[in-house]
Amino acid sequence: MVLLKDKNGTPHTFANPSTYLSQKAIDRRTLYNIAIDSTDLPVTPSYISQIANTPNTTILNVSKWQNAIAIKVTDPNAISTINAYPFVKSISGIAAKPALPNQTGNKKFIEEKNTTPVPIAQKTNGITGDYFNYGTNSFAEIHLHNGEFLHNIGLRGQTMQIAMLDNGFRNFTTLDAFDSIIQNNQVKDTWDFVHGETNVADDGSHGMSCFSTIGANIPGQFIGKAPKANFLLYKTEDDASEYPIEEFNWVCGAERADSAGADVISSSLGYYAFDNTSFNHTYADMDGNTTMAANGADMAAKKGLLIFIAVGNEGNSAWKYLITPSDADSVLAVGAVNTGGFVGGFSSYGPSADGRIKPDVASIGVSAMIQTTGNTVSFSNGTSFACPNMAGLGTCLWQGFPEFNNMKILKALQEAGNKFTTPDTRTGYGIPDMKLAFANLLTDYATASATFTNCVTNLQWHSKDVAAMQYEIERKGPNDTAYTKIETIAAQGQSVLTNMDYSYNNSLVGLPAGVYTYRIRQIIDTSSAGFMAIYLDSSSVASTTFCENPNPDESFPEKIMVQPNPVNTQIIILKITTPYLVNQLHIQIYDSKGSLVLQKIDSKNIGTSTVNIPVHQLARGLYFIQCYNDDKKLIGTAKALLLQ
C-alpha cells in the first residue's frame, strides 16, 4: 500500500463536487450539513499515472479517504523506485502471494455453510391484512421486530439505496428471489474490487445469500426486509486468500458506495486472522480506531451513511470476540438470534476492546432464511444474515424519517432494543422493535401549537401518518384533574407514510375562565392486537374571561349557498352558516344520477364561513351538495351547475 503525502495538483475542486460525487451523494451532504472536505477529493491523477507507469507495477485499487494506492509488484526494485517519488509518504505490505491454498478466509463463513431447505408454506398466523404475503417462516422473522408494521405503512425501501460489500453475488440475475429486483432495475451499480470488473455474479455466493435477506420477493414463502430498495453490489472479499488488502478493498467499496449516493451499507465481512499471521489483529485492535476497515467504516458514517456490520461468528472459537469493522464506534454491529429471540452460540461476544457495548443489536441469524445458488430457499446460520436482516429494516425506518441523519436512526434502533436499559455482551441493546423505533422518532418529529381568539382555541399540528391512523384531541380545563378526550379525527394520509398538517377548532363558549391545556394523541396502530399510540406536543391557552355567545341576540339560521352559481372555474365556493362551531364539517357532492363523486372534511367557526372545494376532476353538469355537522345532522343542501 502506497500512502501519499497530499492531493496537490488535483483538477477537482470543492466548488464543483459533481466531478467526483453523484447528485445523491451531494444531496445527502447538503441535507445533513456535511461539509465536503479533502477526503472527498480523488487521489491526484498524476500521482496515479506515475505509479502506474513504474515498471513491473500494477495498480489494484485507489482510496481517496486514505489517500493511498494498493499495488502489486513483480520486482522489488519497483518498491524502491516508487518510494523515491516526492509525493510518496510511505509503503507497507498488506498482502503476499500465498504459497498454499487459503487457510483462513473461508473460515469466516463456516456457520453459513450448513443449510436446511425451507418447506413452502403459506402464512397461517400473524396480523391479517399485511401488505406482503410473507409465508409462515418469513413472517416469523420479520414479526420478531414488528417489522411488518413498517411495510404496512408503505415503508418498503423505495427511494432508498443500499450498498452491499461481500464476496460476490453468484447467479443473482437468474434466481427467483431477485426476479422483481431484476425486472424493476433495482441494481444500480456493481463492481468487483478483487478482479477489477463489473461482473459480481460469477464469484462467491455468500453475498448473494445476504442480499436475499433484504431483497427477496417470493410471495407466500420468502420476503426480504426492504425488497423495494435499490442496490449497489460490491465484491471486496477475495475467497482465495485472507490478507489486509481485503480491508483496503472494503474501504474502497465504502468510498464507491458514498460517491454513488448510497444511504446504507450492509456488510457481512470481518477480519482478525490472516493467512500470514504477522498481519493478525489482536483483541486490543478491536477498539474502533486501529484497523483500516474500522476507520473506513467510521469515515463512511461521517459522510452520512448508516452502516450495519456483522459482529462475527467467533463465539465458539478461541478468539470469541467481535471482529473488525464491527468494532467501529459509528456502526451498528449485529449479533444473531433465532425467531424466539435466543442468541446463537456462534455469535461473537462484545464488548469492544475499549469497553463499548458490542454488538449493538441483534436480528435473525439462527436458522435464517436465505436464497441458495440452486434456486431454493433454505435455513442457514450466521451473523452474516442477522446483519442484512437488520439493515433492511433500518433502511425502511430511515425511509420514513429522511429529516433525521444516520446517527439519529442508529440511536433509535438501539433505544428500541428489548435490552436497552440492561445491555449485555451477546445481543447488546437487544432486538429492536421497529414499531417502537418508529413511535420514538415520530414523537421527536411531530409538532403542535395552540392559539386562542374570540373564545375559540385553534390547534395546529404537523406529523406523519397513513389513512389507517387516528388522532385524539384531549383537553384539561382549569377545574379538571385529568385530560378528557373531546374529539377523534381520522388521519387524512394515504397508503404510504406522508407528512401531514392539521387544524382543529375548539369553542370555549360557556366554559369558565382559566388555562386550558390540550394534547394530541396519535394512534399509529389501531388494531386490538398491536395497538400503539403516542402523545405529540401539548399546548396551553388562557381564557381570561367567561366566554359567552359573541352575538347572543342574533339568530344564525343553518344554510348553505354556492356563490357564484353557475360555476365557471374549477373551484366551488360554498358559504355555510351555522349558529355553532363545526369541527368535523362533512361535505358530500352527488352527480345528477345520485352517485357520490366527491367528499371533503373541513371545519368552521360560529357564523358564516367560506369553503373552497376543488372540482377539476368533475365533468360539466348539475351537482347536489349536502353538508353535515359534528352530530352527522344535515345542515343544508345546494345545487351547483358546473360549466367547465
N, C-alpha and C positions, 0 to 999 in steps of 0.2 A: 504494500500500500504506500503510495507516494503522497505525502502530506505537503500541501503547498503553502507558501507564506502569505499570499494575498490574492486579490482578484483584479489587480491593476491591468489596465488596457482592455477591460471588457467593453463590448459595444452596447451592452444593456444598461438601462437606467431605471432609477426608482420612478421617474416621471412617466415612463411608458412600460408598465409591467405586462402588457398584453403580449410582449415578445417572448415571455418565458412563463406566464401563468395564464390558465384558461379564464374565461369570464366568470365561471362559477367559483374559481379559487379567489379571484379578485373580489367578487361579491361577498364571499364569506369573510374576508378580511375587513371589508367595509362595514358589514352588518355588525360584527363583533369588535370593531375598533382595534383591529390587529394591524400594527404598522408593518409595512414592507421594509425589510432590512437587508443587510449584506448577505445573510444566509439564503435569501431568495434568489439572489443573482446567480446565474450559471457560472460554472468554472470558466475562467478566461480561455477562449477558444485557441489562442496562440500557444498557450501552455500545453493544451491537449495535443495540438498538432506537433509540437516539438518533441513531446514524449512519444507520440505515435510513430514519428519518423526515425526514432532511435533504432538502430539495427537490433534484430533479434528480440523485439519488444512487441507485445500485443496488448492493447487496452481491453480490459474486461468490462468494467463499469466505472462510472464517474459519479461522485457525490458532491453536490453543491453545499449541502449542510455541513459536511465535514471538510469541504474544500480539499478533496482527496481523489486520487485515481487509483483503481486497482489494476495492476498489470501482471502479465505473465512474460517471463524472460526465459530464453533458452541459452543464454550466455551470461555468466556472472559479470563480465565486463560492462554489460548494459546497465547494471545497477550503479557501477562507479560513474559511468557517463551521465546518467540521469541525476545522480546525487550532486554532481558538479554544476548543474544548472542553477543560475542565481535565484530563481523563483521557487526552488525546492527547499522545504524546511527539513524533512526527514524521510527516511524509507524504512519500513518494517515489514517483516514477513507475516502473512496471515493465512498461508496455505502452502502445501507442498504436494508434489505429485505422489500419490500413495503407492507404496511398493506392494501392498496387499489389498485385497478387496475390503470394502468398507466394513469397519469393525464397530462403529459407534452410532452412526447417523440413524440407521433404521431402527435402532432400539427405542427411539423416542415414540415410535408408532406401534410398539408391541401390543399394547392393550387393544388397539383398534383392529388388530388382525383377527380377532375372534368374533365372528359374526353368526347370527342366527336368523333365518328367514322370518319375516313378519307375515302372519296369516292375514289375508284380506278380510276385513270385517267392517261393516257399516257402524256408524256411531249409534250406540244403544243407550247412552245416558248423557247427562250434561244438560246445559241450558238449551231449550228449544229456540229456534229462530236465529241461530248463529249465521253469520254471513257465509262462512265456509262450511262445507260438509267435511269435517276433519277425519272421520273414521274413529273407531274406539281408541286405538293406541295413540294416534296423533292428538286427539282431544286430551288424553291423559297428560301428555307432555305440556301442552300449552295451558291447560287448566291449572297446573301446579302454580303458575304465575298469574292466574286470571288474565292471561294474555288475550283470550278471545274477546274480552271487553274492548281492547284497542281495535281489533279487526272489525267489531260490530259497529263502532262509531266512525268507520271509514279510514282508520289509520292502518294501512297495509303495506306501507313502504313507498307508495307512489310519491314522486318528486325527489326522493332521497337516492343517494349514490353510495354504495358500499364497496370498498376495496378489500379483496381477499388475498393474503400473502401466504403461499403454501408451496407444495412440491409438485404441483401440476393438477390438471382438471380433466383427467383421461375420459375421453368419449362423451364429454358433457353435451356436445352438439347433437347426439343421437339417442340420448336416454330419456325415458318417459317423464322423469321428474322435472326436466327442464324444457319440455316441449312448448309450454306457454312463454317461457323466457325467450326462447329462440324465435318463436312466431312473432313476439312483440318487440324484438330487437332490444332487449334489456341489457345485453352485454355490450358495454360502450368502449371498452379498451382491454387489450391483452398484451402481455409482454413476458418473455422468458429471459430472466436476468442471468441464467446459467449458460444458455446457448446463444443468447443474443438474437432472438427471433420472436415473431408474433404468435406462433403456434404454441398453445399451452394445453392442448387436448391430446397430446401424444406421449405424455410422460406419466408421472405418478397419479394415483387415484385418490390419495388421501385428501387432497384439496377439493376434489370433486365431491367426495362424501360430505365434507364440511359445508361446501356450497349448497348441497341438497337440504341441509337442516334449515337454511334460510329461504331458499328459492323454490323448493319443491311445490308442485301443484298437481297432485293426483287425487281428485275428489273421492271422498269416501275411504281413503287409505292413508295418504301422506301429504300434509300441508305444511310448508315451511313457515317460519315466523315472520318473514317480510317478503312474500312472493311477488309483490308489485314493485319492488325496488329496482333500480338499475345497478349494474355490477361492473367492477373493474377487476380482472383476474390476472394476478401476477405470480409467476413461478420464481421464487427466490431461493428455494431449497434444492440442493444437489443430493439426490439419493445415493450417488456413487461414492460419496465421501463426506466427512464431517470436519470442517475447518472453519476458523473465524471469518473466512471470506464470505460465508453464508450470512453472518451478521452484517457484513458490509452490504451484501446483496439486499438484505432485509431493509436496511436504511434507504438504499436506492429505491426499493419498491415503495416505501412510505413517502419518499420525495415525489415519485411519479403520481402516487395517489393524491397527494396535496395539490400538485400542479394541475392535475386533471379535474380537480373540483370535487373530490370525494368528501362526503360528510363523515363517514365511519370507516374504520379499519377493523377487520376481524382477522386475527392471525393465530393459528393453532400450531405455532412453531416455538421452540425454546432450546436454549443452549446452556451446557455446563461442562460436558466432556467431549473431547475431540480425538480424532484418530492419532494425532501426535499429542501425547499427554502433556508436553511442555506448554501447550496452549490452554490447558484446562483451567476453568474458573474454580474458585473456592467459594464456600458459602459466604465468606466476608465480601466477595464481589457482588453479592446479591443485595446491594444497598441502594439501588436505583440510580447510581451516579458513576458507576465504574465501567460497565460494558458498552461496547459500541451499540448493541441493539437497544439497551435501555435508554441510552442518551438519544438515539434516533426516535424511539417511541415518545419520549418526553418532548422532543422537538416537534413531532407531528401534532401532539396535543397543544403545544404552544401556538401552532398555526391554526388551531381551532377545530381539529378533528377529534372525534370521540373514538377512543381506542379500546378494543377488547382483546385480551391475550389469554390463552390457556395457561393455567398455573403450572401444568406439568403432570406427568404420570409416575412420579417417583416416590409415592407414598409407601410402597412396599420394598423399596430399594435401600441400599446403604446410604445413598445421598439423602433421600427422604424429603428434602425441602423444595421450594419453588425454584424455577429456572428462569433465566433471563430471556425476553424482556418483561416478563410479568412482574419483576421487582420494581419497574419504573413507577415513580410516585404519581404520575398523572394518567395512569391507565387503570382499567378495571380488569384485575386478574380474576379468572373464573375457575372455580372448582366444580367437581362433578358429584351429582346426586342422582337417585332414581326418582320415579314418579311418586314414591311415597315420602320423598324428602330425606332419605338416608344417604349419607356420604359414601362414595366408593372408596374402598381401601387403598386403591392405587393413586387416588387424587393427592397431589403434593401438599405438604404441610407449609404453613407460614410459621412465624412472621418473616418479613424481610430482615436482612442482616442488621439493619439499623432500627429494628423493633416496630415497624409499621404493621398494621393489620393487613395480612395477606392470607389467603386470597381475599378479594374484596367482597365477592358474592358467589353464588353457586347456581347452576342450572342443570338440565338433564344431560348427563354424560354416562350414566349407567343404564345399559340396555336402551340406548338412544336409537331412534330411527334414522337410517341413512339409505341413500341410493347406492347400489353396487354397480360395478362395470358390467355385470351380467344382466343388467336391466331388471333387477329385482330389488325389493325393499327389504332391508334386514335390520336386526338389532345389533348394536356394537357398543363397545365401552371406550371411554377416554375423555379427558378434559378437552380434547380436540373438538368434541361435539358439544360439550357444555358451552364452550366459548361462542360459536356461531349461533347457538340457540339463544343465548343472552344478547348477542349483538343484534340479531333480528328484532327482538322485542324492544331493545333500546332504540333502534332505528325508528320503529313505529311510534314510540313515545316522543322522540325528538321531532318527528314529523308534525305532531300536534302542537308543539311549542317552539317554533323557529325563532321566537323572540328571545329565548334563553340560549346561552352559549353551552359549549360541550361540557364544561366543568359543572355547570348547574345541573345538567342531565345526569352526569356521573354521580353527583351528590344525591340526587333524587332517587337513583337506583339503590344506593347504599342505604338511605334512610327508609326505603320501603322494604328492606330486608327483615325477615322474621326474627333475626338475632341482632337487630341494630343496637339495642341497649346492652346486649351481652355478647359481643363478638368473640369468636374463637379462632383457632389456627387451622380449622378444617374447612369451614364454609364462610369464614369472615363475618360479614354483616348478615349473612344468611341468604335466603331465597326471596328475591324481590317480588312483591305483589304489584302488578302493573296497574291495577285499578287504584291502589293506594298511591302509587307514584304519580299517576295522573291527577288524583284528587289534590295531592300536596302542591303540585305545580299549578293547578288551576286556582287554588287558594292564593298563591303568590301572585298570579297573573291578574285575576279579576279585580275590578274597582267598583265602588259605589259612592254616591253622594246624594244629599238631600237639600232642597231649598223650600222656603215657606213663604207663600204670597196669598193674601186675601183668604185666609183660613184654609188653604189647600197646600198640602205637602206634595212636592214633586220629587219622586225618586228617579235617579238615573243610574244605570249600571251597565258595565261592559264585561262580557265574559265570552266563553266559547261553549257551544252546545250543538246537539243534534235534535231532531224533531221528537225523539222519544223521551227527552229530559223535561224537567219541570222546575219552576221557581215558586217558592212560597214566601209571601211577604208577612213578616211578623212585626208587631208594634207593642211597645211598652209605654204606657202613659204615666203621668205624674203620681197617680194613686195606685199603680199596678205594681205587684211584686214579681211578676213574671211576664214573659212575652206571650202575646196571643196572635195566632195566625189570622190574618184578615183577608187574604186572597191567595189563590193558586193560579198561576199563569203558565200556560203551555209554552214550551220553547218554540221559537219560530225558525230554528235551523232546519237543515235538510238531512240527508243521509250521511254526509261527511262532515266531520267537525269543522265548524266555521266560527269566526269572530262575530259577535253579535252585540248590538246596543239596544237597550230597552228604556222605556219611560213609563212611570205609573203615578197616577194622581190619587191622593187620599184626602178626603174632606174631613176637617176637624169641627165642622158646624155642629153645635150642640154639646161640644166637649169642653171640659174645664181648661183654664189656662195652665201652662206649665211646660216642662220639657218632654218631648215625645221622641223616643229612640226607635229606630227602625233597623231591622236586619233582614238580609235576603238569604234564604236557604235554597241552594241549588241541588236538586235531586239528580244525580248523574246516572243512577241505575234505579229504575222504578220497580224492577221485578222483586217479588217477595223473597226469592232465594238469594239474590245478590244485592239487595237494597244498600245504597250508599248515598249519603248527602254531605255537603259541606256548607259552611257559612261564609258568605262573601263579607265585605266590609260592612260594619254597622255605621249608621249616621244618625245625628240628633238634630231636632229643630225646636225652637222655643216659641210657644204661643203666649203672648203677654197678656191677652185679654180673652174673655169668654167669646167664642165665635158664634155669631148669630147669622141667620139668613141675610145676605147683603141687601136684598130687596124684599123684605117681609110682606109689603103691601102689593107687590107686583105679581101678577099671575103669568107664568110661563107655560102656555099650552104645549103639549107634545106635538111636534110636527116635523116633517122633513120636506125639503124642496130642492129641486135641481135648477141651478141658475148658472149660465143661461140654458135654455132648453127651446129648441133643439140644440144638440152638442156638435159644434163644428171642429173640435180639437180631439186629441187622444186622451183627454182627461175630463172626467165628470166631476163637477164642483157641486158637492152636496152640502146644503145648510141644514143643520139639525138643531132643534130647540127642545130643551127639557128643563124642568124646574129643579133638577137634581144633577149631581155628578154621575157620570157613567165611566167606570174603569174598564169594563170589557164591552165595548160597543161592537156588536156583531152586524156586519153589513153583508147582505146577500143580493146578488143580481141574477135574474132569471131572463131567459130569452122568451120570444113570443110563443114557443111551444111548451113553456113551463119547465124547461131544463135549467138546473143551476149551472151557471157558467163562470161565476167568479165569487170569491169570498174575501173579506178583509176584516181584520180585528183592529180596532183603534180605541181611543178614549176621548172624553170631552169633559169640560167644566160645566158648571151651572150656567144656564142661559143658552145663547146661540153660538154654535161652533161650526167651522167650515172644515170639511174633509175632502181632500183631493184623491180621486180614485183613477189610477192609470188604466185605460181600457184599450190600449193599442192592439191587443190580441183579439178584440171583438170585431165582428163584421158589422156593416151598416145594418140598421134596423131598429125596431122598438124593443125596449127592455123594461123590466119591472124591478124596482129596488125596494127591499124591506130592511128595516133597522130594528134591532132588539137591544134591550138594556141588560144590566147585570143579572136580573132575575129571568132573563130569556123572554120577557114580555115585549110584545110588539110596540114600538114607538110610533111607527107610521110607515106608509108606502108612498112611492112616487114612480112616475113614468119618465123614461129618458129616451129621446129619439136621437140615435147616432147617425150623423150624415157622412162620416168618413172613417 
